[in-house]
Amino acid sequence: MLTVTRDNDDYRFVGDARCLGEDDTVNDLINWLEQRIPADGVIISWDNWGSVPRRLQALADLAQHPRILSAAGDVAGRWRDMPRGHTWHVRQARAPHMPCICGPGTSVTRCDAAMPTVLLPDPATTAVELINEAVAGWQCWARLFGDFDDASHPAQAALRALGRWRANQPGTR
């Protein structure tokens, strides 16, 4: 997850990521995300083996994940799910899937992922990969607005601020 907020005349960036670890379930990831979805602002996603908001709507529970469901349900306004045609060049993060052995329609709270611990992704490496992926997707979206305008355009200023932030982040490209 990459959070970008306006900070006076500049932009503030925060990168955070989590992958499934030993004894984690899909619900652990959804709970982690619920705490990080901002109450307002634009959310950007792209075709990551399918529509992110649609998958989140299928996984989230209304009682436990109201922020996720509210944001993912607003694809005409708040959530910008960019089509594959705009992001075909964005590389997917390298994090192995946790195969689900549950039948169709199983609630996320009753789904158990099954993978030997030795095959779990390294959390530190995966976090860097996932944050880099989020940065690449955000850049793609910002460039849709800033590439064809002058240097004073807010998207251009945000892209320059991203460059400064990334220069101070270990492991980012």
Disulfide bonds with the S-S distance in Angstrom:
none
